[in-house]
Each structure stands twice: as C-alpha cells, then as structure tokens.
C-alpha cells in the first residue's frame, strides 16, 4: 500500500489569490473579513463575510474562460490551476484523479436568473442555470484542467472537502490512483447567507472562535486543492513531497441536522480514528487546526471532544476561520492547505480576537504566532451539519 504524499497546494480565499499571499496574511495576522462587495444582499451592512476580492469577470479573465461559469467553478479553476500547473506538462502513464467538493454549485447564477424570471417568465437563458447542481462545477474544472482520470463530487456540508482529500488518500493507498487533485470550493450566495441567518448563527461582528462571548460565524468563500501522489508518481513527476496525509477518520453522530452532539461524540470518534490510522498517540500532535466556527454549539462540542481525547496535554490549537470566514464545502481543504504550510514552514497560527476563556473548557486556543516551530503532525478538524465529522492528520515526511 502506498502513502499519499502532498506535493503542492492551490488556494484562493478572502486572504488572497494564491498560497503565497494567503500565507503572508496569516503570518501578519491580517484577516479577510468585511462588507460584501460582489454578493448582492440586503444584509451587506450587517453581516461580515470572507469574500474573495475579485468580481466574476475578473476571475474569468484570470482563468481565461468565458464569464458564464458559476463563481464556485471560477474559484475552483484558479485554485486547481495553481496546484496543478507545475506538473501539467509532464507526461506519465498515470491518469489524474479529480475529487472536488462543494455545496453551492451554480446557485449564484440561478439566483440571478430567478430574479429576472420573476419579472418576466419569458426572460433568462438556459446558460444561466445549466450549471446549477454541484457536479457541474467539478465537470467544468475537470474539462478545463484536462483531467481524464477518476472524477467525483462530494457534498457533505462543512466536511465536504476534507472527505474529498481523505477519499483521494484512500484510493492512492489501495492502488486505485497514483495522482489526485483533491479539495473543494464554495462561493457566497444569498440562499446560503439567508439560511444561516435563519438558524441564528451569524455574527454581526467579526467572529470570535472559542471565545466565551462568541455570537456566531462569518460566512466565507474560496477554493483550495492539494496534489497528492504515490511513491511511484513522485518518481515519475520528479516531485518533492511537502508532507504526507498519515491519518484520517470519518464518523457521524446523527445527533441533529445542524448541530453537533453536546459531548462531541462524533468529533471524538473521528479524531481517535485518525490517530489510530496514523499510528500516533495524542501527545504526538504538534498543532490542532480547529474547526472552530464561532457558534455556541460547535466550539463547545469540539472543545469537549478535544479535552476528552488529549486530556490535560492539549497541543497549541487555533481556528483559522477567524481569518477566512467559514468557507463551507471548501473549509476542510482551505485548512488542509494551512496545515500543510504549518508543517513546511514550522508555523502555528494564532486564534484571532480571542479574549475570554469558555467556562466549560480548561484550555485556551493559541493566541501567539509561532514561527520556526517544530511541527511534526497537524490535526485538522472538519465537523459539519448532520453530524458529519472528519479529522485529517498531516505529517512531516
């Protein structure tokens, strides 16, 4: 069985348009949250979001495609382009698998179509909503990138792209793939914003993950992908591994449609499964990238699970959603990129805006940027709606 080595990353989110820019802003503790500029919503002045600072036309121009793609696909295409570009011209016998996640699909274009349709039911073009479903986003990008191997779309709420990365590693481990581009994408749209607002879990101010006074999350958008290879593919592409995906766990506590169990049952099971797969004891983990949305339920449930698994020896932990907002189907991949960079560059990120410790927890998130740290193993949590919980462990090669 082959290990799944990570050889490159691609990302676009509220922090920046590529890996280098996002890392720069993480190191300078600069977040990307603010007023929506391109999402047309009546909540623009009241609900901060993590919006990519480019219009659809600018995204299309950068990608050199027609501006008839959903925003989800445009973001995906740019992140895939960054991740795969160094290897695109190398000829090998390995078909490239593409495992991409999202939850929004082409909803932004469908919303634009529906507004005009309400005024005149003879208006609108098929191209406005033909890419509505989630798989269409994956297909557009697969065709653009020339991927001819196994292609699939995963949509499991907030754990979506963590699951696409896990599945890619499982396929490499079992010899079903040697090369995979795996991750996810999601764009802001009115349906999502209004839905989360109805649940009462959006903060009117900048989110404060794991703070006792937290009031909710800020939605974000973006796309991120990892290029994973087997040992054989590493040699064929003459690629250098940044890290290895050593462990993963996927569980479901089936507690509630939109909430985790109070005791973090699914969270605990996912983390323990990932540790077992990696062959590690809890004390081996150097840093935890928390799911940390900033909602009352999520942070309490995840924190209780962390304490149950790690006891009193909890490694530095922080939520990077305070920088990017919650990017939903892209979140697991965005944070997988940050976890990979933490290993590569020896960085532990601070938890922005933390002030007050949660009374039900004994630990506090890390609030200091640590550089030149010895980061051997990173646990990255993605705990979504419906009790869908995924934990990934990235390890130094």
N, C-alpha and C positions, 0 to 999 in steps of 0.2 A: 504494500500500500504506500502511496506517495503522499508526502506532506504538501500543503497548499502554501506556496511562498508568495508574498506580496512584493511586486517589483516596481509598481508605480501607482500614482493616485491622480485623480482629476476631480475638481470641485468648483462650484460656483454657488455662492450664497450671499447673505446680506453683508458678510465680512469682506468679500472680494470676489474677483472674477477668475481666480486660479489658486492653486495650492500655495504658491509663494506669498501672494497678497493676504490670503487668509491667515497664514502663519505669522506674518508681520503684525497683523492687527491683534492676534491672540497674544503675542509676546509684548505688545504695547498696551494690552488690556483695553482695547478700543472695541466697543460693541457696534453692531449694525442696525440697531432698533430705532424706529422713529415713525413719522407720519407716512401713510401710504401715498405714493405719488402716481403709480400706474394702476392700482386697483381702485376702481370707481365704486366707492361705498359711502353711505351716509354716516358710517362710523369712523371715517378717516381721522377726525379731530379728537376722537375719544378712545380709540383702541390702538396702541402702538403695535407695529408689525415689523418683522425682519424681512424687508423687501429687497430683492436684487435691484441695484441702482441703474438698470437699463430697461428701455422700452422693448416691446416685442419686435419693433422694426430694427432697433439696434442689435438685439440678439440675433435676428435673422441675418442682418448684414455681417455680423461677426462670424456666423456659421456659413454664410454664403448659400443660403437657401431662400425660397420664396416665403414671404410673410403670411403663409396660410397654415402654418403649423400651430398647434396649441402651445401655450407658454411652457407647459410641462415638458413637451418634446424639445423645445428650443433650449431650455436649461440642460436637459439630459444630453443633447447633442454636443454642447460645448464642454461639459464635464468629461464625456466619453472621448472627445477629440483630444483633450489634454492628456488623459490617461493612456490612450492607445497610440497616439502619434509616434512615439519613439520606436514602436515595433511594427507599424503598419506596413512598411515596405520590405520587411524581412520575409522571405519565402520559406515556409516549412510545410511539413505534411500534417500539421495539427490544425483542424478546424477550430475557430474561435467561438466558444460559447458565450452567449449574452443573457445574463439573468438580471432583469431590471424590475424594480418595484415602483408602484405609485398608487395613490388613492383618488386623485382628482381627474386623471385622464384629460380629456379636452373640454372640461366643464367651462373654462373661461370663454371659449368661443361659442359654446352652446348658450351661455348666459347672454352674450351679445346678440346672438340670433333671436333668442326668445323675446328680448326687449323690442326688437323691430317687428317681430311676428305678432305681438300683442296689438301693435298699432295697425298692422295690415297683414292679414293672414295669407296674402299672396306674395309677401316680400320674403327676402332671405335666399341664400344659396345653399345647396347641399354641402358645399365645401366648408360651410360654417360649423357644421356639426357632425360631419362624416367621421371625424376622429374623436368622438365623444368618449368611447369606452377605453379603459385603462390599457388594454393590449395594443391599441392603435399607436400609442406613444412609443411603446417598445418596438413595434414593427417599423415605424418611421426611422428611428435611430439605427436599428439594425441594418436597414437597407442603405442608409446614409454612410455608415461606417464599413459596409461590405462584409458584415459578419455572416457566415454561412453555416455555422455550427448550431448546436442546440440553443434554442431561444425560448424564453418563457417570461411571463409576467407574474409577479407575486403581489398580492394586496391583502395584508393582514394588519391594517391600521398602522400604529406607530412602530411596530416591529417589522414592517414590510421589508425594508432594505437590509436589515440585519439578517433576516431569513434568506434573502437572495444571496448574501455573502456566505452564509452557512451552507446553503444548498450547493453553491459552487465548490466549496471546500470538500463537501461530501462526495461530489461527483469526481473531483480530482483524486481524492483518496481511494476511490473504488475503480479508477482507471477509465471512467466514462468520459472524462475530459482531461486535456493536458493544459489548456489555456482557457481562461474565463475572464470576462469583464463583468463584474458584479457590483451592484449598488442600487441606487434609486433616485427618484426625482419627484417633486411635487411643486405646484405653483399655487399662489394665493388666488382664491376666488370668493365671490360673495356667498355662495352656498355654504362653504366651509366656515367662513367667518361668522355668518348668521347662526349656523348650527352650534358652534362652540359658545357663541354668545347666549343662545337659548339655554345651554347647560349651566350657565352662570359661572364659567371657569376662566373667563378672560379678565386680565388685569387692566385697569385704565392707566396704570403707570408702568414703568419698566419692571419686568418680572424679577422676583427675588427668590430663586430656588433655595429650598431648605432653610429659609428664614421663618421664624415664628410668626412674623407679621405678613407672610406671603398672602396674596389675594387671588392668584391665578397665573395663567400663562400668557405669553405673547405668541401669536402665530407667526410663522416664518415660511420662507420658500427657498428652494435650491435644488441642487443635484450633486451627487458625489459617487465615484466609482473607484474600485480597486482592480488592478490587473493581477490575477492570481495564476501561478504556473506550477507545474510539477517539476521534479528534478530533471526529467528528460527535456522539458520545454525550456528550462533555464539554460541548458547547454545549447539547444538549437538556436535560441534567440540571443545567446551570449549576454543574458540579463543578470543583473546583480540583485539579490534579494534584500529588501529593507527589513522585513520581519516575516514571521510565519503565523498563520492562524492555527493556534495549537489546540484550542478548545472551544466547544460550543454546547449550548443547552437550549432546548425549546420546550416550553410547557404551557399548559392552560389551566387556570384555576376555576374557570367557568363560574366566577362569583357574580358578575354583573356585566351588563352590556357596555358600560362606560366607566367602570370603577374597578380598581384592584381590591383584593380581599384585605381587610384591615390588618391582618397579621402577615401579609406579604407571602402567602403560601406558594403561589406560582413563581414569584420572584425568587424565593429561596431555592425552589426545586431547579429553576433554570441555572442559577449561579452554581449550585452544587454539581449539577450535571456537567457544566463547562469545566469546572475544576477537575472532575473525575476524568473527563476526556483528555484534558491537558496533562494529567498525571501530576497535578500540583496540590499542595496543601494551601490553605488560605493565606498563610504568612508569606508565601512566595510572591503574592501580588504586590507590585510596586505602586500602582495608581489605579483608582477606580474612576472611570468616566460615568458619572451617574446619569440615569435617565432624567431625573430632576426637572420636571416641567414647571414647578412652582405652584401647583394646585395643592389644596389641603390633603386630598386623598392620596395622590401619587407620592408626594415626598414623605408622608408619614409611613405609608405601606413599604416603600423602598427602604427607608431608613431602618425600620424594624427588621426587615429581611437582612440588611447588611449586618446589623448587630447580631442577629441570630447565627449568621454564617461565620463572621470574623471575631465575635466576642469583643474583648477589650483591645485587641490588636488590629485595629482598622487602619489600613494604609491611607495616605493622602487621597482625598476624594473631592470631586467638584463636578458641577453641571456646566457644560459649555453652551447650554440653551440660553443662558444669560447674555451671550454674545450674538447668537444667530436667531433666536426665537425657536419655537417648536416647528420643525420643517416636516412633520408628519411622516409620510412614506419615505422621505429622504433622510430622516433623522438618524437612523441606525448607520447609514453609510457616511453621512457627514461626520458623525462621531467616530466611525471606524477610521476615517482619514486622520482625524485629530489624534486618535490613539496610536496610529502608525507613526505619525510625526513625533509624538511623545517619546516613542522608543528610539527613533532615528536620531533625534536631536537632544535627548535627555531633558525633556521639558515636562513639568507638572503645572497645569493651568490653575489659576485662582478662580474661585466662585465669586463672581461679581455681585456687589450690592448686599452681601450678607452682613447682618448686624446682630441679630438676636437668635440665640440657640433655641431650637424646638424643645419644649418641655418634656416630650415623650422620648427623646433621644439623649444618649450620653455623649455622642460625638458631634463635632462641628466640621463643616466642609473646609477644605483648604482655601485660604484667602490670600496666599502669597505666591507670586510667580517664582517657581524654582527652575533654574537652568543649570546645565552641566550635572544633572541628577543621574543616578544610576537606575534607569528604568528598564527592568528586565521583562516584566509581564504586566500587561494592562487588561483590566476587566472593563468591558463596555456593555452597559445595560440598555435594553430597549423593551419597555413594558407598555403594551398597548391596550386599546379598548377590547372588550370581550375576554379579558384575562389572558391575552396572547403575550407571553413573556419569552424573551430571547436574551441570552447572555453570550458574549463572544470574548475570547481571551486571545490577545495578540502577544507574541513573544519575540524576544531578540534572537536572531539566528546564531 
